[in-house]
């Protein structure tokens, strides 16, 4: 959606699966790479349009929070409060880097107890990854793909957007929200319908408690978490290697937008 908050607390916040699936898949069609942290997006416009049907006064507290504490607090109509908060959030929550990374270790805090939530370790890094790079999601405590949607993900796996669009009749009846999550984790890529070959832009590898056979089933890489020493990834930015000790909080992006 770009940034959270505002009318999102109504739609999809307390709405049913129809609009949840619609908005998430809409964002996935544009791609998380382009939408995340991008300000006012087409998905946000859909949300605001839906909120226009609410026939009650609405007001919103919009908070911008950093590890140091509260950075900003805005109050007013949801759209206006959100706009002010998102502008400050863009300054506080986006890290601009000079050149893309080829390898990143995203260390996920224990509050992320399945891959569904720990996926932030991937999609908040994707805009700062070089073509052919690798994001390693490091979470030895994590043993489940999704407590809610795990069975569906086991069926469809993780794939780029074009994989699903190229076989839409096969996948069109799956929940749009789950398809969207799949593309967020896999990232950008191409699918050749003639050969059935999918080519992701980057590699996503799990160093978690999820066993290697399940990683293969869901179309992600596997790395034994016991072999990883996070300190060995530290201080190697000039080599194109980055350690993110508390991943999922900050969005990384290359300054000039080039990969």
C-alpha positions in Angstrom: 0.0 0.0 0.0 3.0 2.3 0.4 2.7 3.3 4.0 0.4 1.9 6.7 -2.2 3.8 8.7 -5.0 6.2 7.8 -8.1 4.7 6.2 -6.3 1.4 6.1 -7.7 0.9 9.6 -11.1 0.6 8.0 -10.2 -1.1 4.7 -8.8 -3.7 5.0 -8.5 -3.3 8.8 -11.9 -4.3 9.9 -13.4 -5.3 6.5 -14.0 -8.8 5.1 -11.9 -11.0 2.9 -13.2 -9.6 -0.4 -11.6 -6.2 0.0 -8.6 -7.7 1.9 -7.8 -10.0 -1.1 -8.5 -7.3 -3.7 -6.3 -4.6 -2.2 -3.4 -7.0 -1.5 -3.5 -8.5 -4.9 -3.8 -5.1 -6.5 -0.6 -4.0 -4.7 1.1 -7.2 -5.8 0.2 -6.5 -9.4 2.0 -3.2 -9.2 4.7 -5.1 -7.2 5.8 -4.6 -3.6 9.2 -3.3 -5.1 7.4 -0.3 -6.6 4.7 0.3 -4.0 6.4 0.0 -0.6 7.4 3.3 0.9 6.2 5.1 -2.3 3.8 7.7 -0.8 0.3 8.0 -2.2 -0.2 4.9 -4.4 -3.1 3.5 -6.5 -3.8 1.0 -3.7 -4.1 3.9 -1.2 -6.5 5.6 -3.6 -8.8 2.5 -3.6 -8.8 2.5 0.2 -9.7 6.2 0.4 -12.5 5.7 -2.1 -13.9 2.9 0.0 -13.7 5.0 3.1 -15.7 7.7 1.3 -18.7 5.4 1.8 -18.5 5.5 5.6 -21.4 7.7 6.7 -20.0 8.7 10.1 -17.4 11.2 11.1 -13.9 9.8 11.3 -10.7 11.0 12.9 -7.3 9.4 13.2 -4.2 9.5 15.4 -1.2 8.8 13.2 2.0 8.0 15.0 5.5 7.8 13.7 7.6 5.7 16.0 11.3 5.0 16.0 13.5 2.9 18.3 14.3 6.1 20.1 10.6 6.8 20.8 7.8 8.9 19.4 9.0 11.0 16.4 5.6 12.4 15.4 1.9 12.4 16.3 -0.8 13.8 14.0 -4.5 14.0 14.5 -7.3 14.8 12.2 -9.3 13.4 9.3 -7.7 10.0 8.4 -6.4 11.0 5.0 -4.8 14.3 6.2 -3.3 12.8 9.4 -1.9 9.9 7.4 -0.3 12.2 4.8 1.6 14.1 7.4 2.7 11.0 9.2 3.8 9.2 6.0 5.9 12.2 5.0 7.7 12.1 8.3 7.9 8.3 8.1 9.7 8.6 4.8 12.4 10.5 6.5 12.6 8.2 9.6 12.0 4.7 8.2 13.8 4.7 4.8 17.5 4.1 4.6 19.1 5.2 1.3 22.2 3.5 0.2 24.8 4.4 -2.4 24.9 1.1 -4.2 22.9 -2.2 -4.0 24.0 -5.1 -1.9 24.7 -8.6 -3.2 24.1 -10.4 0.0 22.1 -9.5 3.1 21.5 -11.3 6.4 18.1 -10.2 7.8 18.1 -11.1 11.5 14.5 -11.4 12.5 13.4 -10.6 16.1 11.5 -13.3 18.0 8.3 -11.4 17.7 8.1 -12.7 14.2 6.9 -16.2 14.8 6.2 -17.4 11.3 7.4 -16.6 7.8 4.2 -14.7 7.0 5.3 -12.0 9.4 9.1 -12.4 9.1 8.7 -11.8 5.3 9.4 -8.2 6.1 13.1 -9.2 6.3 12.8 -9.7 2.5 10.6 -7.1 1.1 12.0 -4.2 3.1 15.4 -5.2 1.6 14.4 -6.0 -2.0 14.7 -2.4 -3.4 18.3 -2.3 -2.2 19.4 -5.6 -3.7 21.6 -6.1 -6.8 20.4 -8.4 -9.6 21.4 -11.9 -8.7 21.8 -11.0 -5.0 20.6 -13.0 -2.0 18.6 -12.2 1.1 19.0 -14.7 3.9 16.2 -14.6 6.5 17.9 -15.6 9.7 15.4 -16.8 12.4 16.4 -20.1 14.1 13.3 -19.7 16.4 10.9 -19.7 13.4 9.4 -23.2 12.6 6.3 -22.3 10.6 5.5 -20.8 7.2 2.1 -19.4 8.3 -0.1 -20.5 11.1 -3.1 -19.2 9.2 -2.3 -19.8 5.5 0.4 -22.5 5.6 -1.5 -25.2 3.8 -2.3 -22.9 0.9 1.3 -21.8 0.7 2.5 -25.4 0.7 0.3 -25.9 -2.4 1.2 -22.8 -4.4 4.8 -22.0 -3.1 6.6 -18.7 -3.4 6.7 -17.2 -6.9 7.1 -13.9 -8.7 4.0 -12.1 -10.0 4.4 -13.2 -13.6 4.4 -16.9 -12.6 0.9 -16.5 -11.4 -0.3 -14.3 -14.2 1.2 -16.7 -16.8 -1.0 -19.5 -15.4 -3.9 -17.4 -14.1 -6.6 -20.1 -14.8 -4.7 -22.4 -12.4 -4.3 -19.8 -9.6 -7.2 -17.4 -10.0 -9.3 -19.1 -7.3 -6.7 -18.8 -4.5 -7.1 -15.9 -2.1 -5.5 -12.8 -3.5 -3.9 -11.9 -0.1 -2.0 -15.2 -0.1 -0.9 -14.8 -3.7 0.3 -11.3 -2.9 2.3 -12.6 0.1 3.9 -15.2 -2.2 5.1 -12.5 -4.6 6.3 -10.2 -1.8 8.6 -12.9 -0.5 9.9 -14.1 -3.9 10.3 -10.6 -5.3 10.6 -9.5 -8.9 11.2 -12.0 -11.6 10.2 -13.4 -15.0 8.2 -16.4 -16.1 8.4 -18.0 -19.6 5.1 -19.6 -20.3 6.6 -21.5 -23.3 9.2 -23.3 -21.2 7.6 -23.1 -17.8 10.9 -21.6 -16.4 10.7 -19.0 -13.6 13.7 -16.6 -13.2 13.6 -14.6 -10.0 15.7 -11.4 -9.8 17.2 -12.3 -6.5 17.5 -15.5 -4.3 15.6 -15.8 -1.0 17.1 -18.2 1.5 15.6 -19.3 4.8 18.0 -20.0 7.7 15.2 -20.9 10.1 13.7 -23.9 11.9 11.8 -24.8 8.7 13.4 -28.0 7.3 15.1 -28.1 3.9 12.5 -30.3 2.3 9.7 -27.8 3.1 11.9 -24.9 1.8 12.2 -26.8 -1.5 8.5 -27.5 -1.5 7.7 -23.8 -1.2 10.4 -22.8 -3.7 12.8 -21.0 -1.4 16.4 -21.7 -0.6 17.7 -23.3 2.6 20.7 -22.6 4.8 21.4 -24.4 8.1 21.1 -21.6 10.7 23.7 -23.3 13.0 26.3 -22.5 10.3 25.6 -18.7 10.4 27.7 -16.4 12.6 26.1 -13.0 12.3 29.2 -11.2 13.3 31.0 -12.5 10.2 28.6 -10.4 8.1 29.2 -7.2 10.0 31.2 -4.2 8.6 31.3 -5.6 5.1 29.2 -3.0 3.3 32.0 -2.1 0.9 32.0 -5.7 -0.3 28.2 -5.6 -0.9 27.4 -7.6 2.2 25.1 -6.2 4.9 24.0 -7.4 8.3 20.6 -6.1 9.5 20.5 -7.0 13.2 16.8 -6.2 13.7 15.3 -6.6 10.3 11.7 -5.7 9.3 11.7 -2.2 10.8 13.5 -0.1 8.1 13.1 0.0 4.4 16.3 0.0 2.3 16.5 1.6 -1.1 19.2 2.7 -3.5 19.5 6.4 -3.7 19.3 6.8 -7.5 16.9 3.8 -7.9 19.3 1.9 -10.0 20.3 -1.8 -9.5 
